[in-house]
Amino acid sequence: MSDFDRPVDRRSTHSLKWDKYRTQDILPLWVADTDFMASPAIIEALHQRIEHGVFGYTLVSKELVDTVQTRLQKRYQWPIQPDWLVWMPGMVSGLNIACRATGHSGSAVLSPKPVYPPFMSAPTLSERQSTTIPMVLQGTRWVMDLDALEEAITPACKLLLFCNPHNPGGTCYRKEELQRLLEICERHDLILCSDEIHCDLILDPEIQHIPVASLDSKLAKRTITLMAPSKTYNIAGLACAFAIIPDASLRNHFRRVMQGIVPEVNLLGLTAALAAYRDSEQWSMQQLDYLRGNRDYLIEEINRIPGMHLHPFEATYLAWIDISGLELTDPGGFFEHAGVGLSPGADFGDSKFMRLNFGCPRATLEEAVSRIRQALAQRG
């Protein structure tokens, strides 16, 4: 049984998350990696590989490919072919490659807003126009406004970047919503690139993640699905991800764009990915239970603080907190002064929110809430 309450000191380890505030008493709850040790299986696999002592260029093993195939079939009843897989060092690379592999310079890329910042930067970096579609609140779920999507599509639009589960907001899209999305893409001849990196972090046990490309083999030919073990198993620093692209022409174009620019996945990333997917299921389930507890605690406590609100959400360890009632002129600075480092909502496209990463020991989360309460009480 893994101990997710156990604190791990990440200071002085060149951690992006912790070094941001290395000289300050600020709890870092911003960038999306957790403070949990990786599963024992991953750690053991890495030890074995390191003890071998040779770290040369490495191929993707048949065992890893078979494991991914089996996993997708078992979890989602999605049969994929080995040659559909394109391995890369990260999901952000996938977003940028997708932009370059579709349309042409000056064509338009659609994406939801608010959303993970690379969705907004990738089109611009690829010399494409960026067209954003609003996320709207339906009940307690943040979803992309599909009516607004259809209205925004022009002949210049060639690609839709999609995020499921959504970051931020934590929505896991339902089958009917995904089917309508596919139909819109078919009707308007759009390629759909779906970031599904948080697919294994579904917090509500009764909800099932559905890869959009698994719904229709014909429509799947216009899809690029991005997945990775990095978020679920806290191995982002090992840089391993993959795209699933059923259509050969689209896949070959995707690969051509990568050539000479995007490096191969390193051998430790591949080693960790195999140990994660093959040997770490029990650890993953234990982590989900722990994250559910953290989520439920956070929803209850945040909603007790006047001026702040957090809707129930279904997935990820990232809470999208409405702070509009606080009327802060510098939200990020206010929370940092309180001793809590959050991600400003403005980075995602909505300054009325802050994103909080609760992938940490409960004691850290409790201390963060206490600091926020104290800072607001002093504010008066």
N, C-alpha and C positions, 0 to 999 in steps of 0.2 A: 504494500500500500504506500503510495507516494505521499509525502508530507508537503502539501502546498502552503501550509502555514509557516514553514521553515524559511526564515529570511536568508537571502543570498547576497553577500556584500559585492556589489558590482562596481564600486568605486575603485579607481586606479586600475581599471581593466580596459581603458580606452573605449568604454561603452558610449555610443552616440547618445543614448537615452540619459545616462547618468552624468556624463562629462559636461553636458550643457550647463549644469548647475554645480560643477565640482567644487567651487569656492563659496557656495551659498547653501543655507539651510532651506532648500526647496525640494519637496518630494516630486520626482519626475513622473508624471502620469500622462505623458503626451504621445510620443511616437509609438507605433503599434508593434512593440515586442513585449513579451511578458517577463516577469521577474522570477519565473519558475525554472528550475533545472530541467534539462531535457530528460526524456525517459531513460531508465537504466539501459534499455536495449540499444538506444542510440549511442550513449556514452561508451558502452562496451564495444560496439562495432567500430567506433572511431579509435578506441585504444588499440584494437587488433590491427586496424589498417596502419596506424602510426608505427606500431611495433615492427611492421614489415620493413619500414625504413626507406622505401623508394616511392617518390611522389611525381612520377612522370605523367605525360599525356595519357588520358584515360577514356575508354569508350563506355557508352551506356550499356550496362549488362542486359542480357536477355532476361535474367531473373527480375530486374527492376521493371522492365517493360511488361513482362508477364504479370507481375504483381499489380501494376497500375491497371492493366486490362481486367484482371480478376476483380479488383476493387470496384471499378466502374460498373461491371456487370452485376456484381452482388448487391451493391448499394442502390444503383439506379436503373438496373435492367437495361444498361446501355452497352451494347456490344461495339467495341471499337477495334480497328485494325492497327497492328504495330506501326505501320508506316504513316498513320495519321499523327503520330506524336512528333513534336518538334521541341527539343530540349534547349533551354536557355538559362542564363544566370538569374533572371528575375522577372516578375510580372510587369514591372514598369517598362522593361525592354520590350515585352510583348505588346503593350499599348502603343509604343512608338513605332514598332515595326508594322503593326496593323495599319497605322495611319499612312506610312510610306508605301505599303503594299496594296493600297486601294486608292482609286481615284488618281489624281494628278495634282501638281502644284496649282493652288488656287481653288481646288474643290473643297467642299464643306464636310465637316465631321460633326455629328450630333452627339451630345452627352447630357446626362442629367445634371442638375445643380440644386442644392449643394452636393458635392462629391469629392472623393479623394483627389487632391490637387493635380497629380499627373494626368488625370483625364482632361483637364483644362489646358495644361502646358503641351501635351503631346501633339495636338493638331498644329499649334503655332510653331513648334520646333520642326515640324514636318512640312512647313510652308502650306498648311491648309487653314481654312477658315474654321473657327470654332462657333458652333451654334448650340446654346444650352436650352434644356427643357426643364421646367420647374418640377421639383418634387412637391407633392401636396399631401396633406394629412387626411387620410380616410379612416375615420374612427381614431384609433391610436397608431395606425401604420403609415409610415412615410413611403409613398409610392410615386413612380414617375407618372406624370400626367400624360396619358396616351392620346387623349384628344388634342392636347397642345402639341404633342409630337407630330401627329399627322398634319396639323396646320402649319408647322414650321418647316416641313420638308419641301425642298425646292429641287429642280433638276441638278443643281450643283452638289447636292448631298449624296455621298457615296458610302458613308460608313456611319454606323451607330455604335458608340461605346456604351456598354451597359454594365451594371455592377449588381451582382446577386450572390449572396446577401449584400445589402447595400451598406456602403461605408461613406459617410456616417448614417445613422438612422436605424441600423440593425434589422431591416425588413428582409424576410425570406419570401420571395414571390411565389404565388400559387400557380397551379397548372393553367387555369383559365387566363390569368394575366399574361403568362408566358406565351400561350397559344396566340393571343391577340397580338402580342408584340411580333411574333414570327410572321403573322399574316400581314402586318403593316410593312415589315421589311420585304416580304415577297411582292406586295402590291407596288412598292416604290423602288424596287430593285436595289435595296440596301444590303451591304455586308454587315453582319452583326458580330461584334467582338464583345464577348461576355467574360468579365473578370469574376471568377468564382473562387477566389483564393480563400474566402472565409467559409467555404461550403461544409467543412467539418466542425464548425463552431455554431451549430444550431442549438440554442439554449432551451427551447420548448420541446419536450420529448414527443409531443403529438404532431409536430410539424416535420415534414420531410423536405430536404433540399432536392430540387429538380434541375439538372443541367438542361438549359434551354435546347441544346442540340439533340438531346435524347428523345424529344417529343415527336419528331417527324424526320425520317431519314432523307426525304426529298429536300425539305427546307434546311436541313442541317448542312447542305452543300454551300450555303451562304454564311456559315458560322465559323468563328474562331473562338474556342473556349480556352481560357487561361486558368490554370490551377497550379498549386505548389504546396509542399508540406510546411512551408516556412512559418506561417502564422499559427497553425494548430500545434506544431511541435517545437516552437521557439528555436528554429534553426535558420532564421533569416540571414545571419552572418555567413552561412555556408553557401548561400547563393545557388539555389537549384529550383527551377520551375519548368513548366512545359505548356505548350499549346497543343490543342487537339483540333486538327483541321481536316475534315473528311474529304473535301474537294481537292483533287490532285493539282489542278491549275492554280488555285488560290494558295495551296500549300507550297508549291514550287516557287511562286512569286514571293511568298513570305520568306522562304529560305534564301532566295537570291538577294533580297534586301539585307539579310543578316550577314552575308558573306563578307569577310574581311573587316567587319566592324564589331559584331557581337561574338565574344569569346565562347569557347566550349565550357560546359559546366565542369567545375573542378572535381577531383576524385573524392574529396571529403564530403562535398555536397551530395554526390551520388551515393556514397556510403551511408550517409545519414538519412537520405530519402528512402532507401531500401529498408533500413532498420525501422524507420517511422511507419511506413505503410505495411510492412510485413509483420513487425514484432511489437508494436506499441499501441495496439487497440485498447487493451485494458487501461493503460496509462491515460489515453485520450478520454476514455469514458469517465475516469476519476477526475480529470481536469474539468470536464464539462460540469460534473456535479458541483465542483468547487466554484466554478464561474457562475453557475446558476445562483448559488448562495450569495455571492458578491453582488450580482445584478439585483437580486431581490432586496438585499440590504440597501443598496445605493438608491433604488427607486423610492423605497420607504423614507429614507433619511433626506434625500434631496427635496422631496415633495413636502417636507416639513419646514423647509427654509423659505420664508417669504421672498418673493421675487425670482425664485428659481423653480423650474418644472422639468420633470423627466417622464415622458410617456413610456409605458411598457414596450419592450422591444424583444425581438425573437432570436437574434443571432449576433455574433461577434462579442468581443470583450471591450467594446468601445461605446460609451454612453454619450448620446447627443443631447446636451442639456440646454434648455431654453433659459437664457439669463436676461431676457428683454425687460423683465420687471425690475431689474436692479438699476437700469439706466446708467450704465457705466460708460465713461468716455474712453477708457483704455482697459478693456476687460482682461487682456493677457497680463498687463502690468499689475492690475489689481490682485489677481489670483497669485501671481508670483510674489508680490509683496506680502500676501497672506501665507506664503510658504508652500504653495501648490503650483506645479508647472503643468498647465493644460495646453491643448492645441486650440488656438483661436479659431472660432467659426469662420472668420473672414478668409482664412486660408482655403476653406472648402466652398466659400461662396455665400455665406450668411453670417454677418457679424453679430446677430442676435443670439448666437449659440456658442458654446464651448464643447470640445470633445474631451472626454476623460477616459483614460485607459485603466480599467479595473482588473487587468491581468497581473495581480500582485497579491501578497499575503493580506488577509483580512485586517490585520493590525495596521498595515500601511494605509489601507482604505479608510479605516476608522479615524486614524490620525489626520488624514486629508480632510475628511468631513468636519472634524473638530476645528481644524485651522480655518476652514471657510466660515464656519459659524462664528468663531471668535472675531474674525476680521470684519464680518458684517455687523456684529454687535458693536464693535468699536467705531464703525462708520456712523452708526446712529440712525 
